[in-house]
Amino acid sequence: MSTSSAATPLVEMRDISIAFGGVKAVDRASLELYPGEVVGLLGHNGAGKSTLIKILSGAYARDAGQIFIDGQEARIDNPRDAKAYGIETIYQTLALADNVDAASNLFLGRELLTAWGTLDDAAMESQARQVMGRLNPNFRRFKDPVKSLSGGQRQSVAIARAIHFNARILIMDEPTAALGPAETAQVGELIKQLKREGIGIFLISHDIHDVFDLADRVTVMKNGKVVGSARTSDVSKDDVLGMIILGKCPPGAIPGPGAAS
């Protein structure tokens, strides 16, 4: 979905700042995300991208700035607040319980019970099949412990868990790290499916090729500041490398406060 066809951003972060021990990890950073859009967040280690996103997910409390969800100011002080706004994070480690199957992972901590107070395995498996059918129709291994699944299948389970509980905003941290080409393509298909459902995705990545393949827009951070944002169709990979390394904003990008003059 293009930004012009959706006037109100799903998420808008405005002038966000946070310091650790007097060092500004994020300095007046602003970015937005629209429904059905993927925004890639790029920058060196320590650029501030993960810290900025952890403020959105409630892991860190910001020192200054505002967050708006659907145009309304949001109060996000902890991960529970973030979940209430439909914000879910899929970490690189995926945080799955390896020894149980997909359905048990989907309902981890939110298990369905029968009228007798026992686990309702049939209902959980049926709902797991439904959400996986929507997301990854080729997924068949519902009875296997997730440790026996491939990286791409594990990623499907983690995403299914997030969207089953009504996530509208997904934060994906290095989703294709340690995956082979076929599995990376599978995650790309999952992301396309989520976009079709109007879910907005922040994609944190070191892999510029990955971001160009998957993201509609890219925002680059350096030294805690936003260098600039651009539609991936308006800039080249070399342009974006120049933003990451030199903080140089190319034509076609909207400069931020961190752009080199």
Secondary structure, DSSP 4 states (H G I P E B T S, - for coil): --GGG--S-SEEEEEEEEEETTEEEEEEEEEEE-TT-EEEEE--TTSSHHHHHHHHTTSS--SEEEEEETTEE---SSHHHHHHTTEEEE-TTTT--TTS-HHHHHTTTS--B-TTSSB-HHHHHHHHHHHHHHH-TT---SSS-GGGS-HHHHHHHHHHHHHHTT-SEEEEESTTTT--HHHHHHHHHHHHHHHHTT-EEEEE-S-HHHHHHH-SEEEEEETTEEEEEEEGGGS-HHHHHHHHHH-PPPTTEEE-TT---
